């Protein structure tokens, strides 16, 4: 049976006495252990919860340099990454610099031909255009050689990033990154790249009051739509000031005058005024990322900065087209990978598959599905536009992906990541032995944690008749949900499956009708891109079968009669 979280202890129940049992338990599981912490969590405040950006190392220096470049008309380049952190960060600095009357441009490297980070070709190009200051967004902290070249060409570089540094910091004019130094005094390390860039804009306004002649007090809050979009999309912890950035970011997105955002939301059939973090993470962000995976990342950038309605409409259609292409290409790779798996005589503890025709930018999406299906680490590789063999790894909670790569590091040119996922570049001569090396490395690792340790825990048991709009409103007080603030999970025991079937163009989704045998109350539950037991049950289960299910509650914006929808996470037949 599915495990439940430990019940709330009596001291915590007393400390959170003004809240009902469920709310108190959910707060406690998020580290909220007193009344003051609960009030701060449930009511994020712009003025109270955001830290002074000038506390960050090098921020005063960076803000002063940026203000001087604006004042003196120096050519500025904003160099941003091509994903749904770098793109929004580049957009918000574009808007800030345009409002300040700066001479600037936005540079976004091409994923397929230039790769991630600051590169020599881009530096040389910007130098020829007369650039005197480069501000990076969501990149730069490991690009030592390229930033040294910029300095040699007389260009100052301000690195704004949130990634971990390599063995040495780049010789930049300023490095604004709460994770760059062990002695960093900034009180929060979890900002995304766009969050750091927004902090730089705020710091520049604080250090140069004359900019208020062009930028009214409070105008910088409008940039929170992009900072919030990136904070939710990049899966940084929605705690501390990230909670305020995400919450206010959603408020601004719901009111945003950005034509491109409005057009894209309309195309996705998402109501702007009721936009949720789920819409951002699972619908908006994939379309922004699809621009770099399937085409030009500048299409996503231009979508958010354009003031032309026709261009906004065309760009929204382009991103929608890229997203469909992404799904089609990922589906083709998935089918090809499964065919390769069928031809294998046996499977090791680690799966490695590849093809030079596979596009590396799509392999993380495919590896994730195969890792879920086969319940083991999956490494997929393809050939990048520049000729390198690159790939992605996705792992189960029982195997640490980065530790596994470290144990087989001799097989890689480069690699990085964390427990669940990562990326790598493999030597051509090693690629066909990569599976053997990784399985040998796996065998040499300390004993792995069993899969039960990764089991999803339910926050509480719930009867079908207890599901109501009132309960949903209670849960929504804890939103926005995301990393470090997961959406609550509920266990419904022994429900009757009146029906369960696949739906969707590729029959990849599952819909189940759940009914209580005691009360007769029924609810529909949906699993998008169903995997594992849920997918198997849709193919093999007869109507009337009893099952215990794990669900989440969410608002159904497509139905006025029943605003509560169940998201089916897992089920076990009784």
ABEGO torsion letter per residue (X at the ends): XBBBBBBBBAAAAAAAAABBAAAAAAAAAAGBABAAAAAAAABBBAAAABBBAAABBGAAAAAAAAAAAAAAGBBBBBBBBABAAAAAAAAAAAAAAAAAGBBBBBBBBBAAAAEBEBBAAAAAAAAAAGBABBBBBGBGAABAAAAAAAAAAGBBBBBBBABBBBABBBBBABBBBAAABAABABABAABBAAAAAAAAAAAAAAABAAAAAABBBGAAAAAAAAAAAAAAAAGBBBBEAAAAAAAAAAAAAAABABAAAAAAAAAAGBBAAABBAAAAAAAAAAAAAAAAAABBAAAAAAAAABABAAAAAAAAAAAAAAAAAAAAAAAAAAAAAAAAAAABABBBABBBBBBAABBAAAAAAAAAAAAAAAGBBBBBBBBBAAGBBBBBBBBBAABBAAAAAAAAAAABABBBEBAABBBBBBBAAAAAAAAAAAAAAAAABBBBBBAAAABBBBABBBBAAABBAAAAAAAAAAOBBEBGBBBBBBBBBGBBBABBBBBEAAGABBBBBBBBAAAGBBBBBBBBGBBEAAAAAAAABBBGBBBBBBBBBBBBAABAABABBBBBABBBBX
